[in-house]
């Protein structure tokens, strides 16, 4: 394990399917840091809405009940747990139903406000790698390391299809492009690259290579005067 500052915060933003989760977990493991997947929290909120009959397209209905939900995120990169009202939803939040509904839920300002507070409470104190879409720009703008991961849409679709066991490539790519459009166009905390972030296109790299590149960046930032 390499020695890095115990207070360091690594903010990793980027498009869906660009390798954020695998990269962040690998970096956190290599450096002995905590790990937080903020996207899982939005999926958890979406799962709760679906389970409780809340219309995911009705922002007012979601806002009215957002404070009922208790989400707890584990920060072990080897086993990043997440519970909703004490129920383990680690697998349930990856369902097609949740995937299809998470974008409209994510645009609700009350949801973003609730989860922003939760995310900052977890990040506080540092020693963590955080992935999302607005970490470096909104959630933790003073992170010591900021990265923005992207990949060619076709490569992203191939990776996502492989993860999901051979999904239709063209449909997967179309879904990813639509998610990009929604995330980039929303009024509250849109997907954007922070001005001082390092842009890393992961298309030509294997996962291990991306992890090594990021680890080097983190170590360099940690040793800087």
One Martini backbone bead per residue (centre of mass of N, CA, C, O) as a GRO file, in nm:
protein
  225
    1UNK     BB    1   0.095   0.036   0.024
    2UNK     BB    2   0.057   0.361  -0.028
    3UNK     BB    3   0.151   0.682   0.072
    4UNK     BB    4  -0.106   0.898   0.179
    5UNK     BB    5  -0.306   1.124   0.260
    6UNK     BB    6  -0.560   1.108   0.506
    7UNK     BB    7  -0.717   1.379   0.366
    8UNK     BB    8  -0.773   1.288   0.093
    9UNK     BB    9  -0.950   1.387  -0.214
   10UNK     BB   10  -1.108   1.196  -0.476
   11UNK     BB   11  -1.249   1.324  -0.774
   12UNK     BB   12  -1.484   1.133  -0.986
   13UNK     BB   13  -1.588   1.203  -1.301
   14UNK     BB   14  -1.848   1.119  -1.550
   15UNK     BB   15  -1.951   0.904  -1.765
   16UNK     BB   16  -2.137   0.652  -1.841
   17UNK     BB   17  -1.915   0.378  -1.880
   18UNK     BB   18  -1.599   0.488  -1.817
   19UNK     BB   19  -1.492   0.337  -1.531
   20UNK     BB   20  -1.529   0.453  -1.242
   21UNK     BB   21  -1.581   0.223  -1.041
   22UNK     BB   22  -1.334   0.040  -1.096
   23UNK     BB   23  -1.125   0.259  -1.057
   24UNK     BB   24  -1.195   0.357  -0.769
   25UNK     BB   25  -1.167   0.086  -0.627
   26UNK     BB   26  -0.872   0.034  -0.712
   27UNK     BB   27  -0.748   0.289  -0.587
   28UNK     BB   28  -0.845   0.256  -0.296
   29UNK     BB   29  -0.707  -0.016  -0.252
   30UNK     BB   30  -0.410   0.068  -0.323
   31UNK     BB   31  -0.428   0.327  -0.095
   32UNK     BB   32  -0.622   0.288   0.157
   33UNK     BB   33  -0.912   0.390   0.086
   34UNK     BB   34  -1.200   0.513   0.060
   35UNK     BB   35  -1.545   0.464  -0.077
   36UNK     BB   36  -1.775   0.644  -0.312
   37UNK     BB   37  -2.106   0.591  -0.454
   38UNK     BB   38  -2.332   0.823  -0.560
   39UNK     BB   39  -2.508   0.671  -0.766
   40UNK     BB   40  -2.625   0.464  -0.562
   41UNK     BB   41  -2.799   0.673  -0.411
   42UNK     BB   42  -2.989   0.738  -0.647
   43UNK     BB   43  -3.081   0.447  -0.681
   44UNK     BB   44  -3.198   0.417  -0.397
   45UNK     BB   45  -3.413   0.632  -0.427
   46UNK     BB   46  -3.552   0.499  -0.669
   47UNK     BB   47  -3.624   0.233  -0.537
   48UNK     BB   48  -3.809   0.355  -0.321
   49UNK     BB   49  -4.016   0.475  -0.513
   50UNK     BB   50  -4.101   0.209  -0.646
   51UNK     BB   51  -4.180   0.057  -0.375
   52UNK     BB   52  -4.383   0.325  -0.289
   53UNK     BB   53  -4.543   0.454  -0.541
   54UNK     BB   54  -4.361   0.674  -0.669
   55UNK     BB   55  -4.351   0.903  -0.908
   56UNK     BB   56  -4.063   0.959  -1.102
   57UNK     BB   57  -4.217   1.213  -1.269
   58UNK     BB   58  -4.287   1.346  -0.976
   59UNK     BB   59  -4.140   1.590  -0.806
   60UNK     BB   60  -4.347   1.654  -0.579
   61UNK     BB   61  -4.377   1.364  -0.469
   62UNK     BB   62  -4.082   1.327  -0.395
   63UNK     BB   63  -4.044   1.576  -0.212
   64UNK     BB   64  -4.265   1.492   0.005
   65UNK     BB   65  -4.076   1.203   0.076
   66UNK     BB   66  -3.759   1.228   0.106
   67UNK     BB   67  -3.736   1.223   0.435
   68UNK     BB   68  -3.805   0.905   0.472
   69UNK     BB   69  -3.520   0.835   0.373
   70UNK     BB   70  -3.265   0.583   0.456
   71UNK     BB   71  -2.920   0.617   0.378
   72UNK     BB   72  -2.644   0.373   0.366
   73UNK     BB   73  -2.290   0.398   0.315
   74UNK     BB   74  -2.036   0.215   0.232
   75UNK     BB   75  -1.644   0.237   0.221
   76UNK     BB   76  -1.564  -0.039   0.105
   77UNK     BB   77  -1.410  -0.132  -0.188
   78UNK     BB   78  -1.466  -0.450  -0.151
   79UNK     BB   79  -1.769  -0.364   0.002
   80UNK     BB   80  -2.012  -0.154  -0.121
   81UNK     BB   81  -2.253  -0.075   0.065
   82UNK     BB   82  -2.629  -0.051   0.065
   83UNK     BB   83  -2.900   0.112   0.239
   84UNK     BB   84  -3.267   0.099   0.294
   85UNK     BB   85  -3.405   0.099   0.579
   86UNK     BB   86  -3.198  -0.162   0.633
   87UNK     BB   87  -3.182  -0.251   0.332
   88UNK     BB   88  -3.029  -0.445   0.105
   89UNK     BB   89  -2.954  -0.287  -0.235
   90UNK     BB   90  -2.706  -0.364  -0.414
   91UNK     BB   91  -2.871  -0.526  -0.638
   92UNK     BB   92  -3.148  -0.380  -0.686
   93UNK     BB   93  -3.017  -0.103  -0.813
   94UNK     BB   94  -2.937  -0.279  -1.095
   95UNK     BB   95  -3.188  -0.272  -1.225
   96UNK     BB   96  -3.377  -0.189  -1.494
   97UNK     BB   97  -3.585  -0.016  -1.346
   98UNK     BB   98  -3.381   0.176  -1.215
   99UNK     BB   99  -3.220   0.262  -1.464
  100UNK     BB  100  -3.480   0.393  -1.607
  101UNK     BB  101  -3.545   0.600  -1.339
  102UNK     BB  102  -3.295   0.776  -1.233
  103UNK     BB  103  -3.290   1.043  -1.391
  104UNK     BB  104  -3.550   1.192  -1.284
  105UNK     BB  105  -3.469   1.174  -0.984
  106UNK     BB  106  -3.189   1.331  -1.013
  107UNK     BB  107  -3.339   1.619  -1.089
  108UNK     BB  108  -3.433   1.656  -0.804
  109UNK     BB  109  -3.352   1.892  -0.579
  110UNK     BB  110  -3.423   1.741  -0.309
  111UNK     BB  111  -3.242   1.500  -0.366
  112UNK     BB  112  -2.971   1.650  -0.400
  113UNK     BB  113  -2.972   1.780  -0.121
  114UNK     BB  114  -2.980   1.526   0.052
  115UNK     BB  115  -2.725   1.385  -0.080
  116UNK     BB  116  -2.521   1.608  -0.034
  117UNK     BB  117  -2.517   1.588   0.274
  118UNK     BB  118  -2.434   1.292   0.286
  119UNK     BB  119  -2.171   1.312   0.122
  120UNK     BB  120  -2.025   1.523   0.303
  121UNK     BB  121  -2.029   1.351   0.564
  122UNK     BB  122  -1.844   1.125   0.442
  123UNK     BB  123  -1.600   1.297   0.332
  124UNK     BB  124  -1.536   1.403   0.586
  125UNK     BB  125  -1.175   1.383   0.647
  126UNK     BB  126  -1.119   1.191   0.420
  127UNK     BB  127  -0.975   0.926   0.265
  128UNK     BB  128  -1.113   0.943  -0.046
  129UNK     BB  129  -1.306   0.797  -0.312
  130UNK     BB  130  -1.513   0.978  -0.550
  131UNK     BB  131  -1.808   0.910  -0.736
  132UNK     BB  132  -1.958   1.086  -1.032
  133UNK     BB  133  -2.092   1.413  -1.173
  134UNK     BB  134  -2.035   1.655  -0.916
  135UNK     BB  135  -1.786   1.657  -0.724
  136UNK     BB  136  -1.577   1.882  -0.829
  137UNK     BB  137  -1.815   2.112  -0.865
  138UNK     BB  138  -2.005   2.059  -0.585
  139UNK     BB  139  -1.949   1.862  -0.346
  140UNK     BB  140  -1.595   1.884  -0.376
  141UNK     BB  141  -1.415   2.150  -0.495
  142UNK     BB  142  -1.146   2.094  -0.284
  143UNK     BB  143  -1.016   1.874  -0.413
  144UNK     BB  144  -0.697   1.751  -0.472
  145UNK     BB  145  -0.841   1.549  -0.679
  146UNK     BB  146  -0.938   1.574  -1.032
  147UNK     BB  147  -1.158   1.381  -1.240
  148UNK     BB  148  -1.237   1.305  -1.598
  149UNK     BB  149  -1.425   1.050  -1.737
  150UNK     BB  150  -1.396   0.894  -2.056
  151UNK     BB  151  -1.556   0.748  -2.357
  152UNK     BB  152  -1.638   0.587  -2.609
  153UNK     BB  153  -1.955   0.496  -2.674
  154UNK     BB  154  -1.889   0.210  -2.780
  155UNK     BB  155  -1.713   0.125  -2.539
  156UNK     BB  156  -1.924   0.171  -2.321
  157UNK     BB  157  -2.132  -0.030  -2.432
  158UNK     BB  158  -1.955  -0.283  -2.418
  159UNK     BB  159  -1.908  -0.276  -2.113
  160UNK     BB  160  -2.205  -0.276  -2.022
  161UNK     BB  161  -2.289  -0.538  -2.168
  162UNK     BB  162  -2.092  -0.719  -2.015
  163UNK     BB  163  -2.204  -0.662  -1.732
  164UNK     BB  164  -2.513  -0.753  -1.841
  165UNK     BB  165  -2.486  -1.009  -2.037
  166UNK     BB  166  -2.539  -0.916  -2.347
  167UNK     BB  167  -2.645  -0.665  -2.448
  168UNK     BB  168  -2.764  -0.446  -2.659
  169UNK     BB  169  -2.558  -0.227  -2.808
  170UNK     BB  170  -2.738  -0.007  -2.938
  171UNK     BB  171  -2.921   0.033  -2.690
  172UNK     BB  172  -2.699   0.103  -2.488
  173UNK     BB  173  -2.587   0.351  -2.634
  174UNK     BB  174  -2.851   0.511  -2.637
  175UNK     BB  175  -2.882   0.520  -2.328
  176UNK     BB  176  -2.616   0.670  -2.266
  177UNK     BB  177  -2.675   0.924  -2.435
  178UNK     BB  178  -2.931   1.001  -2.277
  179UNK     BB  179  -2.796   1.031  -2.003
  180UNK     BB  180  -2.607   1.258  -2.086
  181UNK     BB  181  -2.825   1.461  -2.165
  182UNK     BB  182  -2.961   1.480  -1.889
  183UNK     BB  183  -2.711   1.542  -1.708
  184UNK     BB  184  -2.616   1.803  -1.876
  185UNK     BB  185  -2.923   1.955  -1.873
  186UNK     BB  186  -2.959   2.002  -1.594
  187UNK     BB  187  -3.001   2.246  -1.356
  188UNK     BB  188  -2.896   2.063  -1.127
  189UNK     BB  189  -2.595   1.963  -1.123
  190UNK     BB  190  -2.438   1.914  -1.380
  191UNK     BB  191  -2.261   1.756  -1.606
  192UNK     BB  192  -1.915   1.843  -1.539
  193UNK     BB  193  -1.604   1.986  -1.584
  194UNK     BB  194  -1.378   2.087  -1.399
  195UNK     BB  195  -1.137   2.319  -1.448
  196UNK     BB  196  -0.917   2.138  -1.253
  197UNK     BB  197  -0.940   1.887  -1.420
  198UNK     BB  198  -0.855   1.566  -1.529
  199UNK     BB  199  -0.854   1.432  -1.844
  200UNK     BB  200  -0.971   1.085  -1.906
  201UNK     BB  201  -0.935   0.863  -2.167
  202UNK     BB  202  -1.020   0.510  -2.152
  203UNK     BB  203  -1.035   0.361  -2.426
  204UNK     BB  204  -0.710   0.255  -2.465
  205UNK     BB  205  -0.748   0.119  -2.178
  206UNK     BB  206  -0.691  -0.069  -1.928
  207UNK     BB  207  -0.783  -0.088  -1.612
  208UNK     BB  208  -0.497  -0.110  -1.483
  209UNK     BB  209  -0.392   0.147  -1.626
  210UNK     BB  210  -0.585   0.350  -1.502
  211UNK     BB  211  -0.516   0.300  -1.209
  212UNK     BB  212  -0.216   0.375  -1.231
  213UNK     BB  213  -0.259   0.667  -1.323
  214UNK     BB  214  -0.419   0.760  -1.073
  215UNK     BB  215  -0.222   0.683  -0.852
  216UNK     BB  216  -0.001   0.875  -0.949
  217UNK     BB  217  -0.163   1.137  -0.912
  218UNK     BB  218  -0.216   1.105  -0.608
  219UNK     BB  219   0.077   1.083  -0.512
  220UNK     BB  220   0.166   1.355  -0.623
  221UNK     BB  221  -0.038   1.531  -0.463
  222UNK     BB  222   0.046   1.427  -0.175
  223UNK     BB  223   0.364   1.531  -0.215
  224UNK     BB  224   0.293   1.808  -0.237
  225UNK     BB  225   0.361   2.126  -0.090
   0.00000   0.00000   0.00000
